[in-house]
Amino acid sequence: MHRNYQLGLTAVHTLFDHELVPNPNVYNTHFFSGFSQTAVGFHYRLRWHKLNFFGETAMTNRQAFAATNGVLFMPVSRVGIVALYRYFSPEYDALFANAFGESSRTSNERGFYIGTEIYPVRRWKVSAYADAARFPWLRYGISSPSITTDYMLNVEYTPRRDLWMHWRVNYKQREINFTASTNPAAELIPHKRLGFRYGLNSVYGNFRFQTLLIGNVVQRSDFEWTYGVSALQDVSYTFPNIPLRLDFRYQFFDAEAYDNRIHTYERDILYAFSIPMNYGIGSRYYVNLKYDLRDNVSLWFKFSQTVFADDRETTGTGNDQIEGNRRTNVRFLMRWRI
């Protein structure tokens, strides 16, 4: 390791006591199967003047390759530009691989990403990126090689330390199966999604406030555009005299179709992660509490409820389906550290 460069080598060997065999399907032809796997990777970092080069190349014992290579350029202190190329062969399926990409799997993808972060004037920050990816093999639910393009522009403004806001526009186009097609061969159609987001955050004493406005419009092929909108208000309060924190949210949503569904992050109990998905017409609220009973004993409690107003008689699907237009969840956790 050196100030201007770094080299590294990583090797992982995984051994199972039973053979791992995925359910046979065309799209998962190249998924790992067997009793063991060995993956070896070489990574580097090189700094030269205002350029930072970085990357990694990996290979499995089946001689399948994956690589990412990029460069970061900072011509001035207020401007940063990054470009990255990725190549994950369809045959590469390392068990613990985790790399930057459009797909959740580090496999079957070739793409190029370019992004920038600019501080044009004091208190303002502008971020933008463009990403294009090609999938040379089939994917789950997509029965032909496909492509995806993704663009984003984000503007942040921080007039004070206790007040900040952001505006975001995102456009994404991908190819999906045309489910209504009677053609036995795969027929792909374009799926376009344009998203908007505005957020306002402020701090006042022990209170923290967040207001979010989210919207999107979606079009499949040349069908009609559909819309989705949501508005939510968060209020958090930390009590000054007792070790108690309270988080409250109320959210309204109106998503015309499943493609317009709204995902929003929620605070939750310890070790839980919550990003619920909502579509249709309705509202959702939750109350999240944390109380430190003692120095080594803490309690968490969350109550949440979604109420639909679109005349549905059931919510959820499969084993998760329940009768009625309300879905209520209660969570409780106690942690005792010895």
N, C-alpha and C positions, 0 to 999 in steps of 0.2 A: 504493500500500500504506500502511495506517495501523494504529496500534496496535489499534483497535477494529473495523476492517473491512479487507477485502481483496477486490479484484476482479481477474479475469483472463480472458484470451481465448486459446484454443488452436485452431490450424488445421493439418490434416494432409492433404497431397495425395499419393496413391499412383498410380504409373503402371507398368504392366506392358508388356513387349515382346510378350507373347502373351496372348490372351484367356483369362481364367479362367472355366471353365464347370464347375460341380459336377454330379455324376451326377444326372439327373432323378429326383425323388421328391416325393411330396406334402409330407412334413414339411419339406423344404428349399426349398420354393417361393420363399421370401423371402431365401434366401442370396444373397450378392453374386455377380454375374457381370459380366464385361466387361473393359475394358482399363484403366480408371482410376476412382478414387473420391476425393471430397473430403469431409472431415468437419470441422465447426467446433463448438467447445464454449465455453460461458461458465460460469465458476465464481465462487463468492463465499463469503465468510465474514464474519459479523457478530457481535460480542460486545455484549451488553446486560445489565448487572448480572450475574446468575448464569446467564444463558442464552447459549449459543453456537449460532448458526444457520449452516448450511453447505449447500452443494449445487452441482450442476452440471446444465446443460441442453445437449444436443448435437443436431446435425442433420447428415444426410448430403445430398449433392447430389440424392438421390431424394426429398427432403423427408420423411424418416423421422425421428422424434424419439425421444430417450431422456432421462430426467431422474432425478436422485436429490436429495432434499431431506430434511434432518434437523435435529434440535436436541439439544444436550447441556445437561443441567441438573444443577448441583451445589449442592443446597440447603445442604449442610455439607461440610466437607473429607473426610469419611469415606464419603460417598454420592455416586454418580454415576449418572445415568439418561440413556439415549440412545434416541431414537425416530427412525426413518428410513422414508420412503416412496420406493419406486422404481417407475418406469414405463419399460419398454423395449418399444416397439411391435414387432410381428412383422416389420415391414418394415425396422427398423433393424438393420444388420449392418456396423458399422464394423470395419475390418480389425484395428485395434490397440486396440479398446476393452477396458477391463478395469474392471469395477465390482462392487460388492458385490451378490450375488444368490445364489439357490438354484442356478441353472444355471451351467455354465461359460461359456456364451455370453451376451454382453450384448444379448439380444434376446428377444422373445416372453415377457415376464414382467411381472407387476404384483404388488407385495408390500409388506407392512408388517412392520417389525421393531422390537421394543422390548427393551432389555436394561438391566441394572443391575449395578453393582459396589459392594459394601458391605464396610467394615471394621468389624464390630460391636464387637469387642474386640481387644486387642493380640494379635498373632500369628495372627489368623484373618482370612480373606478369603472372601466369598461372592459368586459370580457367577451370573447367571441370564439367560435370554433366551427370548422367544417370537417365532416368525416364521411368517407365513402368506403363501403365494404362489399366484398363479393364472397359468396358461399359456393364453392365449386361442387359440393355434394349436397344431397337432400338434407333437410332439417325436419324436426318434428312439426307436422302440420303443413309442411311446404314440400311438395312432391317433385320439385325440379331445382336445379341450381338457380340462385336468386341474387339480387343486389339490394343494397340499402344506402340511402343518403340521409345525412342528419346535419342540421344547421342550428346554431344557437347564438343569440345576442343578449347579454345581461348588463344592465347599468345599475350601479350602486351609488347612493348619495348618503353621506354621514355629516349632517350639519353640526351635530354635537355628539359627545361621547354617549349620551343617554337617548339618542334619537337617530335612527337610520332606516333607510328604505331601499327597495330595489324594484326594477322593472325587468321582465324577461319575456322574450319571444323565441319560440322553438318551432322549427318545421322539420318534419321527418316523412320520408317516402320510402316504402318498402314494397316488396312483392309478396302476395299471399295467394293461396289456392282459391279458385272460383268454385265455391261449394255447390252452386246451382248448375254447374256445367254437366252435360251428359257425355262429354268427351272422355273416353277411358284414359287417354294420356293426360299428363298434368297440364293444366291451363292456369297460368298466373295472371293476376290482375294487380294494378297499382293500388296501394293503400296510402292515402295522404292524411297527415294530421298536423294541424297548426294550433299551437298552444300559446296561451298568454298567462302572465302571472304578475301580480303586484303585491308587495309585502311592506308593511309598516311596523316597526318595532320601537318601543320606548320603555324607559325605566323611570319610575317616579317613587322615590323612597324605597319601601319594601315591595312595591308593586312592579310587575313586569307585564307589558301588554304586547300582543301581536295580532295584527289584522291581516288576513290574506284574502285576495280575490283571485280566483282561478277560472280559466275558461279554455275551451278548445272547440274546434270544428273539424269534422272528419268526413272524408269521401272515399268510397270504394269504387274503383273504376270510374265510370261516368254516371253513377247514381247520384241521388240528391245528397247534399251536405247535411250532416246532423250536428247537433251542438251539445255541449255540456258546460254548465257553470256551477260555481260553488263559492260561498262566502263563509268565513269563519272568524270567530273572535276568541282569543286566548287571554286569560287573566291568571297570573300566578302571584301568590302572596306568601312571603316568609314572615312568620310571626316573630316579633322582636323579643318577647319575654318567655316564650316556650319553644322547644325544639320541634316545631311543626311547619311543614310546607304544604300549601294547597295549590293545585292546578285545576282550572276549570276551562272547558271549551264548549261553545255552541256553534254548530255548523249547519248551513242550509245547502242543499244540492239539488240540481235539476239536470240530469244526464239523459238525453233523449234515447240513446242506444247503448248497448254494451261497449261498443268502441269508444264511447265518450266517457267511460267510467273515470272517476276522480280518485286519486290516491293521495292521502295526506298523512304525514308522520304525527304520531301522538306520543305524549309522555306516558310511561307505564310503570309498573312495579319493577323492582330490581330483577335483573336477568331476563326480562321480557322485552320483546321488540314488537312494536305495533305500527303497521301502515295499512289501515283498513281501506277497502275498495268499496265505493258507493256508486250506484247508478239507479236511474229511475228518479222519482221525485220524493223528497223527504227531508228529514233533519236528523242530526246526531248530536249528542252531548255526552260529556263524561266529567267525572270528578276524581282526581287522583290525590291521595294523601300520603305523606311520609312523616312518621313521628319517631323520634329517638327516645325510647322509653328509658334507657340507661346508656352509658358510654359504649357498652358492648351489645346492646339489644335495640334493634330497630324494627319498626312495623311499617308495612306498605298496604294500602287499600285502594282499589279502583272500582268504580261503578260506571258503566257506559251503557247507552241505549240508543238504538237507531229506530226511528219511526218513519214508515213509508206512507206517503199520501197519494199513491197511484193505484188504489183499489186492488192491490195484490192480496191474495188470500194465504199465500205461503211465502216464506223467505228461506234463502239457501237452496242447495241442491244435494241430492244423494243422501248420505248419512247425516249431513249437516242441515237438512231441511226441517223446518218447524212450521206449525200452523200459526196463522195470524200475520199482522203487518208490523209487529214489534220484535226486535231482537235485543235481549238484555244480557250483559256479561258482568260477572262479579269476580274479582281476583283479590286474594289476600296473601301476604307473605310476611313471615317473621324471621329475622336473622339474629342468631345468638353466636357471638364470637367468643371463644374460650381463650 
